[in-house]
Amino acid sequence: MFHFTLLAQDPQTRARRGRLETPHGTIETPIFMPVGTHGALKAMTPAQVEETQAQIILSNTYHLHLKPGEALIKKAGGLHRFMNWERPILTDSGGFQVFSLPNKKIGEDGVHFRHEGTGDEIFLGPKEAMQIQNDLGSDIMMAFDECIPYPATYDYSAKSINKTLRWAEICLQHHQRPDEQALFGIVQGSVYPDLRRQCAKQLAALGFPGYAIGGVSVGEGLELLKKVVDDTEPHMPQHKPRYLMGVGLPEDILESIERGMDMFDCVIPTRYARSATLFTRRGKIRLTNRNFRRDFFPVDPSCDCYCCTNFSRAYLHHLFNANEILSATLSAIHNVRFYLNMVAQARTAIEAGDFAAFKADFLGEYFSSGK
C-alpha cells in the first residue's frame, strides 16, 4: 500500500524526482504539502484545495487530540471522511507543538502539559502519539520526537537525540497498522553535524519507510538550514522519501530540493494570504498598499489559479480594505497554487537534468524587484 520510487536524479545537484504511492493516491515529489492544522486549510474548502492540485495535506495530532478528539474522528470513519478529503494526509506527531508550550514538563516517557482551553493536565508520549494517529487514519504518520529549540547546547542536544531514538523504537512497537499507514522517523541533532549523523544512521537502521529532518524551522535562518540539510542528507536512505519539516519560503524549498529533500510543509502560504501578502514570480506583494487600488492586472499574470484568472489586484485590494472574508479565500487559493506550481516546475527541471539553471532563473526573477 505504500511504495516510493526514485525516478530521476539531477546530474549537477542532489535534487531528486520521485513518486510516492499511498492508500489514498500517488504523490509526485518534490512536493509541497499545504497545512490544515485542525483538519481544514484556513479560508479554503476541500474542493478549492483540490483545485490548486494539492496532492497531500498535513494535519496536526496535537490540535486534533484537543479538539474534537481522535475518538470522535475515528467514529466518523477517520480523518479523510471527517473532513471530506479523499487524497493523502500526513499527520505531525504533535511534538513540535507540545515542546513549544510554556510550563511543559519533559520526562523520559513523554511530556506533561496543560490543555489550552480547560487547563486540564495532559500527557503525550510516543505510545499516545501512535494511538492518536492510528485513530485519525492518516496515510503518513510521524514518530514522536523531542524538537530541540534553537539555540541549544551540545550536551542538551546529545541527550535529546538519545531520547528521540528511544521514542522512535517505541513508536514502531506501538504502530498498529503499518500496512495502511506509513510511519516516518525524525532526525534531530540541532546544528551539530556529528549528532545529526548519529541520529540519521541509527534511525535508518530501524527501517522506517520514510525519514524527516526536524528542528530546522525554529529560527536558525536559511544559511544554517542549508548547513543542517547538507550535514544530514548524506546519511539518509537513498531510496526512501525525505521530508524537511516546517519549511518554508520559496527560497528555502528550492535550496532544500537542491540538497536532496522531497517533501515540505509550512503554514506560510495561507498565513501570509490572510495578511494580504501574496507570492508572485517577481517576489511578494502586499495588496493593502495604496498603489494596488487601481491595478487591474492579475496578482501574477503567469499564474493559472482561480484568483488570477478571474480577479484583479484592485479587487483584492478592495476586499482587504472592506474586511471581506473572500479576500483571505482568494489569496489563499493563489498562494497555495503558487507553491504547487513552483514544485511542479522543479520536478520538470529535474527530469530534464537542469534543476540548477531552473533554480537560478526562478530566484533571479523572484528577487528581481528588490523586495
C-alpha positions as CSV (number, residue, x, y, z in Angstrom):
1,M,0.0,0.0,0.0
2,F,3.0,2.3,0.4
3,H,5.9,2.5,-2.1
4,F,8.5,5.1,-3.1
5,T,10.2,5.1,-6.5
6,L,13.1,7.3,-7.3
7,L,12.5,8.3,-10.9
8,A,15.3,10.7,-11.7
9,Q,18.4,12.4,-10.2
10,D,19.6,15.8,-11.4
11,P,23.2,15.4,-12.7
12,Q,24.5,18.7,-11.3
13,T,22.8,18.7,-7.9
14,R,21.3,16.3,-5.4
15,A,17.8,17.1,-6.5
16,R,15.6,14.0,-6.9
17,R,12.4,13.2,-8.7
18,G,10.2,10.6,-7.1
19,R,6.8,9.0,-6.8
20,L,5.2,8.0,-3.5
21,E,2.2,5.6,-3.6
22,T,-0.2,5.7,-0.7
23,P,-3.6,4.2,0.1
24,H,-5.3,7.5,-0.9
25,G,-3.3,8.3,-4.0
26,T,0.0,8.9,-5.6
27,I,2.3,11.8,-4.7
28,E,4.8,13.2,-7.2
29,T,7.9,14.5,-5.5
30,P,9.3,17.1,-4.8
31,I,6.0,18.2,-3.3
32,F,4.7,20.9,-1.0
33,M,2.0,19.9,1.5
34,P,-0.4,22.7,2.5
35,V,-1.2,22.7,6.2
36,G,-4.6,22.1,7.6
37,T,-3.8,22.1,11.3
38,H,-7.3,21.4,12.6
39,G,-8.4,19.3,9.6
40,A,-9.0,22.3,7.4
41,L,-7.0,24.8,5.4
42,K,-7.8,28.2,6.7
43,A,-10.3,30.1,4.4
44,M,-10.4,27.2,1.8
45,T,-12.9,24.4,1.2
46,P,-11.5,20.9,0.3
47,A,-12.7,21.4,-3.3
48,Q,-10.7,24.6,-3.5
49,V,-7.7,22.9,-2.1
50,E,-8.1,20.1,-4.7
51,E,-8.4,22.7,-7.5
52,T,-4.9,24.0,-6.6
53,Q,-3.7,20.5,-7.5
54,A,-2.6,19.8,-3.9
55,Q,-1.6,16.1,-3.7
56,I,-1.4,15.7,0.0
57,I,-2.2,17.9,3.0
58,L,-0.9,18.0,6.6
59,S,-3.0,18.0,9.8
60,N,-1.8,18.1,13.4
61,T,-2.1,15.3,16.0
62,Y,-1.8,17.7,19.0
63,H,-4.6,20.0,17.9
64,L,-6.9,17.3,16.7
65,H,-6.4,15.5,20.0
66,L,-7.5,18.6,21.9
67,K,-10.5,19.3,19.6
68,P,-12.6,17.4,18.7
69,G,-10.6,14.3,19.9
70,E,-9.4,11.3,17.9
71,A,-12.3,9.1,19.3
72,L,-14.9,11.2,17.5
73,I,-12.9,11.3,14.3
74,K,-12.4,7.6,14.4
75,K,-16.2,7.1,14.9
76,A,-16.8,9.4,11.9
77,G,-14.7,7.0,9.7
78,G,-11.3,8.6,10.0
79,L,-9.9,12.0,9.2
80,H,-10.3,11.6,5.4
81,R,-14.1,11.1,5.7
82,F,-14.5,13.5,8.6
83,M,-13.1,16.4,6.5
84,N,-14.1,15.1,3.1
85,W,-10.6,14.9,1.7
86,E,-10.0,11.9,-0.5
87,R,-6.3,12.4,-1.2
88,P,-3.4,11.6,1.1
89,I,-3.0,13.1,4.6
90,L,0.2,13.4,6.7
91,T,-0.2,14.0,10.4
92,D,2.6,15.5,12.5
93,S,3.1,13.8,15.9
94,G,2.4,16.9,17.9
95,G,5.9,17.0,19.2
96,F,6.7,20.4,17.8
97,Q,3.6,22.0,19.3
98,V,4.0,20.3,22.7
99,F,7.6,21.3,23.0
100,S,6.7,24.9,22.1
101,L,4.3,25.2,25.1
102,P,5.1,27.1,28.2
103,N,5.3,25.3,31.6
104,K,5.6,21.8,30.0
105,K,7.4,19.1,31.9
106,I,9.6,16.8,29.8
107,G,10.1,13.4,31.2
108,E,11.8,10.2,29.9
109,D,8.4,8.8,28.7
110,G,6.9,12.0,27.2
111,V,5.6,15.4,28.0
112,H,3.1,16.7,30.6
113,F,1.3,19.9,29.7
114,R,-1.9,21.8,30.3
115,H,-4.9,21.9,27.9
116,E,-5.0,25.3,26.2
117,G,-8.7,25.7,26.9
118,T,-9.6,23.8,30.1
119,G,-6.3,23.8,31.9
120,D,-6.5,20.1,32.5
121,E,-3.2,18.2,32.6
122,I,-2.5,16.1,29.5
123,F,0.3,13.6,28.8
124,L,1.7,12.9,25.4
125,G,4.4,10.4,24.6
126,P,5.3,8.0,21.8
127,K,2.6,5.5,22.7
128,E,-0.1,8.1,22.9
129,A,1.1,9.8,19.6
130,M,0.8,6.4,17.8
131,Q,-2.6,5.6,19.2
132,I,-4.0,9.1,18.2
133,Q,-2.6,8.9,14.7
134,N,-3.8,5.3,14.2
135,D,-7.3,6.5,15.1
136,L,-7.0,9.5,12.8
137,G,-6.1,7.2,9.9
138,S,-3.6,9.4,8.1
139,D,-1.6,7.9,5.3
140,I,1.7,9.1,6.7
141,M,2.3,9.3,10.5
142,M,5.3,10.9,12.2
143,A,7.2,9.5,15.1
144,F,7.1,11.4,18.4
145,D,10.4,13.2,18.9
146,E,11.9,15.9,21.1
147,C,12.0,19.1,19.0
148,I,15.2,20.7,20.1
149,P,15.0,24.5,20.4
150,Y,17.5,26.9,18.7
151,P,20.0,27.7,20.1
152,A,20.7,24.6,22.2
153,T,23.9,23.4,23.8
154,Y,25.8,20.3,22.5
155,D,25.2,18.4,25.8
156,Y,21.5,19.1,25.7
157,S,21.2,18.1,22.1
158,A,23.1,14.9,22.6
159,K,20.8,13.8,25.4
160,S,17.8,14.8,23.4
161,I,18.6,12.7,20.4
162,N,19.0,9.6,22.6
163,K,15.5,10.3,23.8
164,T,14.3,10.8,20.3
165,L,15.9,7.5,19.2
166,R,14.4,5.6,22.1
167,W,11.0,7.1,21.4
168,A,11.3,6.1,17.8
169,E,11.7,2.4,18.7
170,I,8.6,2.7,21.0
171,C,6.6,4.3,18.1
172,L,7.5,1.3,15.9
173,Q,6.4,-1.1,18.6
174,H,3.0,0.6,19.1
175,H,2.2,1.3,15.4
176,Q,-1.0,-0.7,14.9
177,R,-1.5,-0.6,11.1
178,P,1.9,-0.5,9.3
179,D,0.4,-1.9,6.1
180,E,-2.1,1.0,5.8
181,Q,-0.2,3.9,7.4
182,A,3.5,4.7,6.9
183,L,5.5,5.8,9.9
184,F,8.3,8.3,9.3
185,G,11.3,8.7,11.7
186,I,12.5,12.2,12.5
187,V,16.2,13.2,12.6
188,Q,17.2,15.7,15.2
189,G,20.5,17.0,16.5
190,S,20.3,20.8,16.3
191,V,23.2,22.3,14.3
192,Y,25.8,19.7,15.3
193,P,26.9,17.6,12.4
194,D,28.0,14.6,14.4
195,L,24.7,14.4,16.3
196,R,22.7,14.7,13.0
197,R,24.8,11.9,11.5
198,Q,24.4,9.7,14.6
199,C,20.6,10.2,14.7
200,A,20.2,9.7,11.0
201,K,22.2,6.5,10.9
202,Q,20.5,5.0,14.0
203,L,17.1,5.8,12.6
204,A,18.0,4.3,9.2
205,A,18.9,1.1,11.0
206,L,15.3,0.9,12.4
207,G,13.9,0.5,8.9
208,F,11.3,3.3,8.7
209,P,9.6,3.7,5.3
210,G,10.4,7.4,5.3
211,Y,12.5,9.9,7.1
212,A,12.2,13.6,8.1
213,I,14.6,16.3,9.2
214,G,13.2,18.1,12.2
215,G,14.2,21.1,14.2
216,V,15.2,23.3,11.2
217,S,12.3,25.9,11.2
218,V,12.9,27.2,14.8
219,G,14.6,30.4,14.0
220,E,18.0,29.4,12.7
221,G,17.8,31.1,9.3
222,L,18.5,30.0,5.7
223,E,22.2,29.5,5.9
224,L,22.1,27.3,9.0
225,L,19.1,25.4,7.4
226,K,21.2,24.7,4.3
227,K,24.1,23.5,6.5
228,V,21.9,21.2,8.6
229,V,20.5,19.6,5.4
230,D,24.0,19.3,3.9
231,D,25.2,17.6,7.1
232,T,22.2,15.2,7.4
233,E,21.2,14.2,3.8
234,P,24.2,12.0,3.1
235,H,23.2,9.7,6.0
236,M,19.6,9.3,5.0
237,P,18.5,6.3,3.0
238,Q,18.6,7.0,-0.8
239,H,15.5,5.0,-1.8
240,K,13.1,6.3,0.8
241,P,11.3,9.7,0.9
242,R,12.8,12.6,2.7
243,Y,10.7,15.2,4.4
244,L,12.0,18.6,5.6
245,M,9.6,19.6,8.3
246,G,8.1,23.1,8.6
247,V,9.9,24.7,5.6
248,G,9.1,27.3,4.4
249,L,9.7,30.2,2.0
250,P,10.2,29.6,-1.7
251,E,13.9,30.1,-1.5
252,D,14.1,27.7,1.5
253,I,12.3,25.0,-0.5
254,L,14.3,25.3,-3.7
255,E,17.6,25.3,-1.8
256,S,16.5,22.2,0.0
257,I,15.3,20.4,-3.1
258,E,18.8,21.0,-4.5
259,R,20.1,19.3,-1.4
260,G,18.0,16.1,-1.9
261,M,14.8,16.8,0.0
262,D,11.5,15.5,-1.3
263,M,8.6,16.8,0.9
264,F,7.9,20.2,2.5
265,D,5.1,21.8,4.6
266,C,4.5,25.2,6.0
267,V,1.7,27.5,7.1
268,I,3.2,30.4,5.3
269,P,1.0,30.3,2.1
270,T,-2.3,30.6,4.0
271,R,-0.9,32.7,6.9
272,Y,0.6,35.3,4.5
273,A,-2.6,35.2,2.5
274,R,-4.7,36.4,5.4
275,S,-2.4,39.4,5.9
276,A,-2.6,40.4,2.2
277,T,0.9,39.1,1.3
278,L,0.8,37.2,-1.9
279,F,3.6,35.4,-3.8
280,T,4.4,36.2,-7.4
281,R,7.3,35.3,-9.8
282,R,8.7,38.7,-9.1
283,G,8.5,38.4,-5.3
284,K,6.0,39.1,-2.6
285,I,3.5,41.9,-2.8
286,R,1.3,43.4,-0.1
287,L,-2.1,44.1,-1.6
288,T,-3.2,46.6,1.1
289,N,-0.7,49.0,-0.3
290,R,-2.3,52.0,-2.0
291,N,-0.5,51.5,-5.3
292,F,-2.8,48.5,-5.9
293,R,-6.0,50.5,-5.7
294,R,-6.2,51.0,-9.5
295,D,-4.1,48.0,-10.5
296,F,-6.3,45.9,-12.8
297,F,-3.6,43.2,-13.5
298,P,-3.9,39.7,-12.0
299,V,-1.9,39.0,-8.9
300,D,0.5,37.1,-11.0
301,P,-0.1,37.1,-14.8
302,S,1.8,33.8,-15.1
303,C,-0.5,32.0,-12.6
304,D,-3.4,29.8,-13.7
305,C,-5.2,29.8,-10.3
306,Y,-8.9,30.7,-9.9
307,C,-7.9,34.0,-8.3
308,C,-5.6,35.1,-11.0
309,T,-7.8,34.0,-13.9
310,N,-10.8,35.9,-12.6
311,F,-9.9,38.9,-10.4
312,S,-7.5,41.8,-10.3
313,R,-5.2,43.2,-7.7
314,A,-7.5,46.2,-7.4
315,Y,-10.4,43.9,-6.5
316,L,-8.4,42.1,-3.8
317,H,-7.2,45.5,-2.5
318,H,-10.8,46.5,-2.1
319,L,-11.7,43.2,-0.4
320,F,-9.0,43.6,2.2
321,N,-9.9,47.2,2.8
322,A,-13.6,46.2,3.2
323,N,-12.6,43.3,5.6
324,E,-14.3,40.8,3.4
325,I,-13.7,37.1,4.1
326,L,-13.4,36.5,0.4
327,S,-10.0,38.3,0.5
328,A,-8.5,35.5,2.5
329,T,-10.0,32.8,0.4
330,L,-8.9,34.2,-3.0
331,S,-5.4,35.0,-1.6
332,A,-5.0,31.5,0.0
333,I,-6.0,29.9,-3.3
334,H,-3.4,31.9,-5.1
335,N,-0.6,31.3,-2.6
336,V,-1.1,27.6,-2.3
337,R,-1.3,27.3,-6.1
338,F,1.9,29.3,-6.4
339,Y,3.8,26.9,-4.2
340,L,2.4,23.8,-6.0
341,N,3.3,25.4,-9.4
342,M,6.8,26.0,-8.2
343,V,7.4,22.4,-7.1
344,A,5.8,21.1,-10.3
345,Q,8.3,23.2,-12.3
346,A,11.1,21.8,-10.1
347,R,10.0,18.3,-10.9
348,T,10.1,19.1,-14.7
349,A,13.5,20.6,-14.4
350,I,14.9,17.6,-12.5
351,E,13.6,15.3,-15.2
352,A,15.3,17.5,-17.8
353,G,18.5,17.5,-15.9
354,D,18.7,21.2,-15.4
355,F,17.5,22.0,-11.9
356,A,20.4,24.3,-11.1
357,A,19.5,26.5,-14.1
358,F,15.8,26.5,-13.1
359,K,16.6,27.5,-9.5
360,A,18.9,30.3,-10.6
361,D,16.3,31.6,-13.1
362,F,13.4,31.3,-10.6
363,L,15.2,33.0,-7.7
364,G,16.7,35.6,-10.0
365,E,13.3,36.7,-11.2
366,Y,11.8,36.3,-7.7
367,F,14.2,38.7,-6.1
368,S,14.4,41.0,-9.1
369,S,12.1,43.6,-7.6
370,G,14.5,44.1,-4.7
371,K,11.7,43.4,-2.2
